[in-house]
Amino acid sequence: KTHDRQVVIHNTYNQNNTNFTIKKQVAIILLLYVITTIGLFRSIFFSNYD
């Protein structure tokens, strides 16, 4: 019984860890997307300015 409980705790921990990793990846992708978009807008804005 004790062993079963440890397995459940371990599985829950792994699941939380996976969720965290996915969230981290999504955050990084969003950050890169925002930076790229800002960069594009700035280059368009400044090229129109000349």
C-alpha distance matrix in Angstrom:
0.0 3.8 5.4 5.1 6.4 8.8 10.0 10.8 12.6 14.4 15.5 16.8 18.6 20.2 21.3 22.9 24.5 26.0 27.3 28.9 30.5 31.9 33.3 34.8 36.5 37.8 39.2 40.9 42.4 43.7 45.2 47.0 48.2 49.6 51.3 52.8 54.0 55.6 57.2 58.7 60.0 61.5 63.2 64.6 65.7 67.5 69.1 70.5 71.8 74.2
3.8 0.0 3.8 5.4 5.2 6.4 8.8 10.0 10.7 12.4 14.4 15.5 16.6 18.5 20.1 21.3 22.6 24.5 26.0 27.1 28.7 30.5 31.8 33.0 34.9 36.4 37.5 39.1 40.9 42.2 43.4 45.2 46.7 48.0 49.5 51.2 52.5 53.9 55.4 57.1 58.4 59.8 61.5 63.1 64.1 65.7 67.4 69.0 70.1 72.4
5.4 3.8 0.0 3.8 5.4 5.1 6.3 8.8 9.9 10.5 12.4 14.3 15.3 16.5 18.4 20.1 21.0 22.6 24.5 25.7 26.9 28.7 30.3 31.4 33.0 34.8 36.1 37.4 39.1 40.6 41.9 43.5 45.0 46.5 47.9 49.4 50.9 52.5 53.8 55.4 56.9 58.3 59.9 61.4 62.7 64.2 65.8 67.4 68.6 70.9
5.1 5.4 3.8 0.0 3.8 5.4 5.1 6.3 8.7 9.8 10.6 12.4 14.3 15.4 16.6 18.5 19.9 21.1 22.7 24.4 25.7 27.1 28.7 30.2 31.7 33.1 34.7 36.3 37.6 39.0 40.6 42.2 43.4 45.0 46.7 48.0 49.4 51.0 52.5 53.9 55.4 56.9 58.5 59.9 61.1 62.9 64.4 65.9 67.2 69.5
6.4 5.2 5.4 3.8 0.0 3.8 5.4 5.1 6.2 8.5 9.9 10.6 12.3 14.3 15.3 16.6 18.3 20.0 21.2 22.6 24.4 25.9 27.0 28.6 30.4 31.7 32.9 34.7 36.3 37.4 38.8 40.8 42.0 43.3 45.0 46.6 47.8 49.3 50.9 52.5 53.7 55.2 57.0 58.4 59.4 61.2 62.9 64.3 65.5 67.9
8.8 6.4 5.1 5.4 3.8 0.0 3.8 5.4 5.1 6.0 8.6 9.8 10.5 12.2 14.2 15.3 16.3 18.3 20.0 21.0 22.4 24.4 25.7 26.8 28.6 30.3 31.4 32.9 34.7 36.0 37.2 39.0 40.5 41.8 43.2 44.9 46.4 47.7 49.2 50.9 52.3 53.6 55.3 56.9 58.0 59.5 61.2 62.8 63.9 66.2
10.0 8.8 6.3 5.1 5.4 3.8 0.0 3.8 5.5 5.0 6.1 8.5 9.8 10.5 12.2 14.2 15.1 16.4 18.3 19.8 20.9 22.5 24.3 25.5 26.9 28.6 30.1 31.5 32.9 34.5 35.9 37.5 38.8 40.5 41.9 43.3 44.8 46.4 47.8 49.3 50.8 52.3 53.8 55.3 56.6 58.2 59.7 61.3 62.6 64.8
10.8 10.0 8.8 6.3 5.1 5.4 3.8 0.0 3.8 5.4 5.1 6.1 8.6 9.9 10.5 12.3 14.1 15.3 16.5 18.3 19.9 21.1 22.6 24.2 25.8 27.0 28.5 30.3 31.7 32.9 34.5 36.3 37.4 38.8 40.6 42.0 43.2 44.9 46.5 47.9 49.2 50.8 52.5 53.8 55.0 56.8 58.3 59.8 61.1 63.5
12.6 10.7 9.9 8.7 6.2 5.1 5.5 3.8 0.0 3.8 5.5 5.1 6.1 8.7 9.9 10.6 12.2 14.3 15.4 16.5 18.4 20.1 21.1 22.4 24.4 25.8 26.8 28.6 30.4 31.5 32.7 34.7 36.1 37.3 38.9 40.6 41.9 43.2 44.8 46.5 47.8 49.1 50.9 52.4 53.4 55.1 56.8 58.3 59.4 61.8
14.4 12.4 10.5 9.8 8.5 6.0 5.0 5.4 3.8 0.0 3.8 5.4 5.1 6.2 8.7 10.0 10.5 12.3 14.3 15.3 16.5 18.5 20.0 20.9 22.6 24.4 25.6 27.0 28.7 30.2 31.4 33.0 34.6 36.1 37.4 39.0 40.5 42.0 43.3 45.0 46.5 47.8 49.4 51.0 52.2 53.7 55.3 57.0 58.2 60.4
15.5 14.4 12.4 10.6 9.9 8.6 6.1 5.1 5.5 3.8 0.0 3.8 5.4 5.1 6.2 8.7 9.7 10.5 12.3 14.2 15.3 16.5 18.4 19.8 21.1 22.6 24.3 25.7 27.0 28.6 30.1 31.7 32.9 34.6 36.2 37.5 38.8 40.6 42.0 43.4 44.9 46.5 48.0 49.4 50.7 52.4 53.8 55.4 56.8 59.0
16.8 15.5 14.3 12.4 10.6 9.8 8.5 6.1 5.1 5.4 3.8 0.0 3.8 5.4 5.1 6.2 8.5 9.9 10.6 12.3 14.2 15.4 16.5 18.3 20.0 21.1 22.5 24.4 25.8 26.9 28.5 30.4 31.5 32.8 34.6 36.1 37.3 38.8 40.5 42.0 43.2 44.8 46.5 47.9 48.9 50.7 52.4 53.8 55.0 57.4
18.6 16.6 15.3 14.3 12.3 10.5 9.8 8.6 6.1 5.1 5.4 3.8 0.0 3.8 5.4 5.2 6.1 8.6 9.9 10.5 12.3 14.3 15.3 16.4 18.4 20.0 20.9 22.5 24.4 25.6 26.8 28.6 30.2 31.4 32.8 34.6 36.0 37.3 38.8 40.5 41.9 43.2 44.9 46.5 47.5 49.1 50.8 52.4 53.5 55.8
20.2 18.5 16.5 15.4 14.3 12.2 10.5 9.9 8.7 6.2 5.1 5.4 3.8 0.0 3.8 5.5 5.0 6.1 8.6 9.8 10.5 12.3 14.2 15.1 16.5 18.4 19.8 21.0 22.6 24.3 25.6 27.0 28.5 30.2 31.5 32.9 34.5 36.1 37.3 38.9 40.5 41.9 43.4 44.9 46.2 47.8 49.3 51.0 52.2 54.4
21.3 20.1 18.4 16.6 15.3 14.2 12.2 10.5 9.9 8.7 6.2 5.1 5.4 3.8 0.0 3.8 5.4 5.1 6.2 8.6 9.9 10.6 12.3 14.2 15.4 16.6 18.3 20.0 21.2 22.5 24.3 25.9 26.9 28.5 30.3 31.6 32.8 34.6 36.1 37.4 38.8 40.5 42.1 43.4 44.6 46.4 47.9 49.4 50.7 53.1
22.9 21.3 20.1 18.5 16.6 15.3 14.2 12.3 10.6 10.0 8.7 6.2 5.2 5.5 3.8 0.0 3.8 5.4 5.1 6.1 8.6 9.9 10.5 12.2 14.3 15.3 16.3 18.3 20.0 20.9 22.3 24.3 25.5 26.7 28.4 30.1 31.3 32.7 34.4 36.0 37.2 38.6 40.5 41.9 42.9 44.6 46.3 47.7 48.9 51.3
24.5 22.6 21.0 19.9 18.3 16.3 15.1 14.1 12.2 10.5 9.7 8.5 6.1 5.0 5.4 3.8 0.0 3.8 5.5 5.1 6.2 8.7 9.9 10.5 12.4 14.3 15.2 16.5 18.4 19.9 20.9 22.6 24.3 25.6 26.9 28.6 30.1 31.5 32.9 34.6 36.1 37.3 38.9 40.6 41.7 43.2 44.9 46.6 47.7 49.9
26.0 24.5 22.6 21.1 20.0 18.3 16.4 15.3 14.3 12.3 10.5 9.9 8.6 6.1 5.1 5.4 3.8 0.0 3.8 5.4 5.1 6.2 8.6 9.8 10.6 12.3 14.2 15.4 16.6 18.3 19.9 21.2 22.5 24.3 25.8 27.0 28.5 30.2 31.5 32.9 34.6 36.1 37.5 38.9 40.3 41.9 43.3 45.0 46.4 48.6
27.3 26.0 24.5 22.7 21.2 20.0 18.3 16.5 15.4 14.3 12.3 10.6 9.9 8.6 6.2 5.1 5.5 3.8 0.0 3.8 5.5 5.1 6.2 8.6 9.9 10.5 12.2 14.3 15.3 16.4 18.2 20.0 20.9 22.4 24.3 25.7 26.7 28.4 30.1 31.4 32.7 34.4 36.1 37.3 38.5 40.3 41.9 43.3 44.6 47.0
28.9 27.1 25.7 24.4 22.6 21.0 19.8 18.3 16.5 15.3 14.2 12.3 10.5 9.8 8.6 6.1 5.1 5.4 3.8 0.0 3.8 5.4 5.1 6.1 8.6 9.8 10.4 12.3 14.2 15.2 16.3 18.3 19.8 20.9 22.4 24.2 25.5 26.8 28.4 30.1 31.4 32.7 34.5 36.0 37.0 38.6 40.4 41.9 43.0 45.3
30.5 28.7 26.9 25.7 24.4 22.4 20.9 19.9 18.4 16.5 15.3 14.2 12.3 10.5 9.9 8.6 6.2 5.1 5.5 3.8 0.0 3.8 5.5 5.0 6.2 8.6 9.8 10.6 12.3 14.2 15.2 16.6 18.3 19.9 21.1 22.5 24.2 25.8 26.9 28.6 30.2 31.5 32.9 34.6 35.9 37.3 38.9 40.6 41.9 44.0
31.9 30.5 28.7 27.1 25.9 24.4 22.5 21.1 20.1 18.5 16.5 15.4 14.3 12.3 10.6 9.9 8.7 6.2 5.1 5.4 3.8 0.0 3.8 5.4 5.1 6.2 8.6 9.9 10.6 12.2 14.1 15.4 16.4 18.3 20.0 21.0 22.3 24.3 25.6 26.8 28.4 30.1 31.5 32.8 34.3 36.0 37.3 38.9 40.4 42.6
33.3 31.8 30.3 28.7 27.0 25.7 24.3 22.6 21.1 20.0 18.4 16.5 15.3 14.2 12.3 10.5 9.9 8.6 6.2 5.1 5.5 3.8 0.0 3.8 5.4 5.1 6.1 8.6 9.8 10.4 12.1 14.2 15.1 16.3 18.2 19.8 20.8 22.3 24.1 25.5 26.7 28.3 30.1 31.4 32.4 34.2 35.9 37.3 38.5 40.9
34.8 33.0 31.4 30.2 28.6 26.8 25.5 24.2 22.4 20.9 19.8 18.3 16.4 15.1 14.2 12.2 10.5 9.8 8.6 6.1 5.0 5.4 3.8 0.0 3.8 5.5 5.1 6.2 8.7 9.9 10.5 12.4 14.2 15.3 16.5 18.3 19.9 21.1 22.4 24.3 25.7 26.9 28.5 30.3 31.3 32.7 34.5 36.2 37.2 39.5
36.5 34.9 33.0 31.7 30.4 28.6 26.9 25.8 24.4 22.6 21.1 20.0 18.4 16.5 15.4 14.3 12.4 10.6 9.9 8.6 6.2 5.1 5.4 3.8 0.0 3.8 5.4 5.1 6.2 8.6 9.8 10.6 12.2 14.2 15.4 16.4 18.2 20.0 21.0 22.5 24.3 25.7 26.9 28.5 30.0 31.5 32.8 34.6 36.0 38.0
37.8 36.4 34.8 33.1 31.7 30.3 28.6 27.0 25.8 24.4 22.6 21.1 20.0 18.4 16.6 15.3 14.3 12.3 10.5 9.8 8.6 6.2 5.1 5.5 3.8 0.0 3.8 5.5 5.1 6.1 8.5 9.9 10.4 12.2 14.2 15.2 16.3 18.2 19.8 20.9 22.3 24.1 25.6 26.8 28.1 30.0 31.4 32.8 34.3 36.6
39.2 37.5 36.1 34.7 32.9 31.4 30.1 28.5 26.8 25.6 24.3 22.5 20.9 19.8 18.3 16.3 15.2 14.2 12.2 10.4 9.8 8.6 6.1 5.1 5.4 3.8 0.0 3.8 5.5 5.1 6.1 8.6 9.8 10.5 12.2 14.1 15.2 16.4 18.2 19.9 21.0 22.3 24.2 25.7 26.6 28.3 30.1 31.5 32.6 35.0
40.9 39.1 37.4 36.3 34.7 32.9 31.5 30.3 28.6 27.0 25.7 24.4 22.5 21.0 20.0 18.3 16.5 15.4 14.3 12.3 10.6 9.9 8.6 6.2 5.1 5.5 3.8 0.0 3.8 5.5 5.0 6.2 8.5 9.9 10.5 12.2 14.1 15.4 16.4 18.3 20.0 21.0 22.4 24.3 25.5 26.8 28.4 30.2 31.3 33.4
42.4 40.9 39.1 37.6 36.3 34.7 32.9 31.7 30.4 28.7 27.0 25.8 24.4 22.6 21.2 20.0 18.4 16.6 15.3 14.2 12.3 10.6 9.8 8.7 6.2 5.1 5.5 3.8 0.0 3.8 5.4 5.2 6.1 8.6 9.9 10.5 12.1 14.2 15.2 16.4 18.2 19.8 21.0 22.4 24.0 25.6 26.8 28.5 30.0 32.1
43.7 42.2 40.6 39.0 37.4 36.0 34.5 32.9 31.5 30.2 28.6 26.9 25.6 24.3 22.5 20.9 19.9 18.3 16.4 15.2 14.2 12.2 10.4 9.9 8.6 6.1 5.1 5.5 3.8 0.0 3.8 5.5 5.0 6.1 8.6 9.8 10.4 12.2 14.0 15.2 16.3 18.1 19.8 21.0 22.1 24.0 25.6 26.9 28.3 30.7
45.2 43.4 41.9 40.6 38.8 37.2 35.9 34.5 32.7 31.4 30.1 28.5 26.8 25.6 24.3 22.3 20.9 19.9 18.2 16.3 15.2 14.1 12.1 10.5 9.8 8.5 6.1 5.0 5.4 3.8 0.0 3.8 5.4 5.2 6.2 8.6 9.9 10.6 12.2 14.2 15.4 16.4 18.3 20.0 20.9 22.3 24.2 25.8 26.8 29.1
47.0 45.2 43.5 42.2 40.8 39.0 37.5 36.3 34.7 33.0 31.7 30.4 28.6 27.0 25.9 24.3 22.6 21.2 20.0 18.3 16.6 15.4 14.2 12.4 10.6 9.9 8.6 6.2 5.2 5.5 3.8 0.0 3.8 5.5 5.1 6.1 8.5 9.9 10.4 12.2 14.2 15.2 16.4 18.3 19.7 20.9 22.3 24.3 25.5 27.5
48.2 46.7 45.0 43.4 42.0 40.5 38.8 37.4 36.1 34.6 32.9 31.5 30.2 28.5 26.9 25.5 24.3 22.5 20.9 19.8 18.3 16.4 15.1 14.2 12.2 10.4 9.8 8.5 6.1 5.0 5.4 3.8 0.0 3.8 5.5 5.1 6.1 8.6 9.8 10.5 12.2 14.1 15.3 16.5 18.1 19.9 21.0 22.5 24.1 26.3
49.6 48.0 46.5 45.0 43.3 41.8 40.5 38.8 37.3 36.1 34.6 32.8 31.4 30.2 28.5 26.7 25.6 24.3 22.4 20.9 19.9 18.3 16.3 15.3 14.2 12.2 10.5 9.9 8.6 6.1 5.2 5.5 3.8 0.0 3.8 5.5 5.1 6.1 8.5 9.9 10.5 12.1 14.2 15.3 16.2 18.0 19.8 21.1 22.2 24.7
51.3 49.5 47.9 46.7 45.0 43.2 41.9 40.6 38.9 37.4 36.2 34.6 32.8 31.5 30.3 28.4 26.9 25.8 24.3 22.4 21.1 20.0 18.2 16.5 15.4 14.2 12.2 10.5 9.9 8.6 6.2 5.1 5.5 3.8 0.0 3.8 5.5 5.2 6.1 8.6 10.0 10.5 12.2 14.2 15.1 16.3 18.1 19.9 20.8 23.0
52.8 51.2 49.4 48.0 46.6 44.9 43.3 42.0 40.6 39.0 37.5 36.1 34.6 32.9 31.6 30.1 28.6 27.0 25.7 24.2 22.5 21.0 19.8 18.3 16.4 15.2 14.1 12.2 10.5 9.8 8.6 6.1 5.1 5.5 3.8 0.0 3.8 5.5 5.0 6.2 8.6 9.8 10.5 12.3 14.0 15.3 16.4 18.3 19.8 21.7
54.0 52.5 50.9 49.4 47.8 46.4 44.8 43.2 41.9 40.5 38.8 37.3 36.0 34.5 32.8 31.3 30.1 28.5 26.7 25.5 24.2 22.3 20.8 19.9 18.2 16.3 15.2 14.1 12.1 10.4 9.9 8.5 6.1 5.1 5.5 3.8 0.0 3.8 5.4 5.1 6.2 8.5 9.9 10.6 12.0 14.1 15.3 16.6 18.2 20.6
55.6 53.9 52.5 51.0 49.3 47.7 46.4 44.9 43.2 42.0 40.6 38.8 37.3 36.1 34.6 32.7 31.5 30.2 28.4 26.8 25.8 24.3 22.3 21.1 20.0 18.2 16.4 15.4 14.2 12.2 10.6 9.9 8.6 6.1 5.2 5.5 3.8 0.0 3.8 5.5 5.1 6.0 8.6 9.9 10.3 12.0 14.0 15.3 16.2 18.7
57.2 55.4 53.8 52.5 50.9 49.2 47.8 46.5 44.8 43.3 42.0 40.5 38.8 37.3 36.1 34.4 32.9 31.5 30.1 28.4 26.9 25.6 24.1 22.4 21.0 19.8 18.2 16.4 15.2 14.0 12.2 10.4 9.8 8.5 6.1 5.0 5.4 3.8 0.0 3.8 5.5 5.2 6.2 8.6 9.8 10.5 12.1 14.2 15.2 17.1
58.7 57.1 55.4 53.9 52.5 50.9 49.3 47.9 46.5 45.0 43.4 42.0 40.5 38.9 37.4 36.0 34.6 32.9 31.4 30.1 28.6 26.8 25.5 24.3 22.5 20.9 19.9 18.3 16.4 15.2 14.2 12.2 10.5 9.9 8.6 6.2 5.1 5.5 3.8 0.0 3.8 5.4 5.2 6.1 8.5 10.0 10.6 12.3 14.1 16.0
60.0 58.4 56.9 55.4 53.7 52.3 50.8 49.2 47.8 46.5 44.9 43.2 41.9 40.5 38.8 37.2 36.1 34.6 32.7 31.4 30.2 28.4 26.7 25.7 24.3 22.3 21.0 20.0 18.2 16.3 15.4 14.2 12.2 10.5 10.0 8.6 6.2 5.1 5.5 3.8 0.0 3.8 5.5 5.1 5.9 8.5 9.9 10.6 12.2 14.8
61.5 59.8 58.3 56.9 55.2 53.6 52.3 50.8 49.1 47.8 46.5 44.8 43.2 41.9 40.5 38.6 37.3 36.1 34.4 32.7 31.5 30.1 28.3 26.9 25.7 24.1 22.3 21.0 19.8 18.1 16.4 15.2 14.1 12.1 10.5 9.8 8.5 6.0 5.2 5.4 3.8 0.0 3.8 5.4 5.0 6.0 8.4 9.8 10.4 12.8
63.2 61.5 59.9 58.5 57.0 55.3 53.8 52.5 50.9 49.4 48.0 46.5 44.9 43.4 42.1 40.5 38.9 37.5 36.1 34.5 32.9 31.5 30.1 28.5 26.9 25.6 24.2 22.4 21.0 19.8 18.3 16.4 15.3 14.2 12.2 10.5 9.9 8.6 6.2 5.2 5.5 3.8 0.0 3.8 5.5 5.2 6.0 8.5 9.8 11.2
64.6 63.1 61.4 59.9 58.4 56.9 55.3 53.8 52.4 51.0 49.4 47.9 46.5 44.9 43.4 41.9 40.6 38.9 37.3 36.0 34.6 32.8 31.4 30.3 28.5 26.8 25.7 24.3 22.4 21.0 20.0 18.3 16.5 15.3 14.2 12.3 10.6 9.9 8.6 6.1 5.1 5.4 3.8 0.0 3.8 5.6 5.2 6.2 8.6 10.5
65.7 64.1 62.7 61.1 59.4 58.0 56.6 55.0 53.4 52.2 50.7 48.9 47.5 46.2 44.6 42.9 41.7 40.3 38.5 37.0 35.9 34.3 32.4 31.3 30.0 28.1 26.6 25.5 24.0 22.1 20.9 19.7 18.1 16.2 15.1 14.0 12.0 10.3 9.8 8.5 5.9 5.0 5.5 3.8 0.0 3.8 5.6 5.3 6.3 9.3
67.5 65.7 64.2 62.9 61.2 59.5 58.2 56.8 55.1 53.7 52.4 50.7 49.1 47.8 46.4 44.6 43.2 41.9 40.3 38.6 37.3 36.0 34.2 32.7 31.5 30.0 28.3 26.8 25.6 24.0 22.3 20.9 19.9 18.0 16.3 15.3 14.1 12.0 10.5 10.0 8.5 6.0 5.2 5.6 3.8 0.0 3.8 5.4 4.9 6.8
69.1 67.4 65.8 64.4 62.9 61.2 59.7 58.3 56.8 55.3 53.8 52.4 50.8 49.3 47.9 46.3 44.9 43.3 41.9 40.4 38.9 37.3 35.9 34.5 32.8 31.4 30.1 28.4 26.8 25.6 24.2 22.3 21.0 19.8 18.1 16.4 15.3 14.0 12.1 10.6 9.9 8.4 6.0 5.2 5.6 3.8 0.0 3.8 5.3 5.7
70.5 69.0 67.4 65.9 64.3 62.8 61.3 59.8 58.3 57.0 55.4 53.8 52.4 51.0 49.4 47.7 46.6 45.0 43.3 41.9 40.6 38.9 37.3 36.2 34.6 32.8 31.5 30.2 28.5 26.9 25.8 24.3 22.5 21.1 19.9 18.3 16.6 15.3 14.2 12.3 10.6 9.8 8.5 6.2 5.3 5.4 3.8 0.0 3.8 5.6
71.8 70.1 68.6 67.2 65.5 63.9 62.6 61.1 59.4 58.2 56.8 55.0 53.5 52.2 50.7 48.9 47.7 46.4 44.6 43.0 41.9 40.4 38.5 37.2 36.0 34.3 32.6 31.3 30.0 28.3 26.8 25.5 24.1 22.2 20.8 19.8 18.2 16.2 15.2 14.1 12.2 10.4 9.8 8.6 6.3 4.9 5.3 3.8 0.0 3.8
74.2 72.4 70.9 69.5 67.9 66.2 64.8 63.5 61.8 60.4 59.0 57.4 55.8 54.4 53.1 51.3 49.9 48.6 47.0 45.3 44.0 42.6 40.9 39.5 38.0 36.6 35.0 33.4 32.1 30.7 29.1 27.5 26.3 24.7 23.0 21.7 20.6 18.7 17.1 16.0 14.8 12.8 11.2 10.5 9.3 6.8 5.7 5.6 3.8 0.0
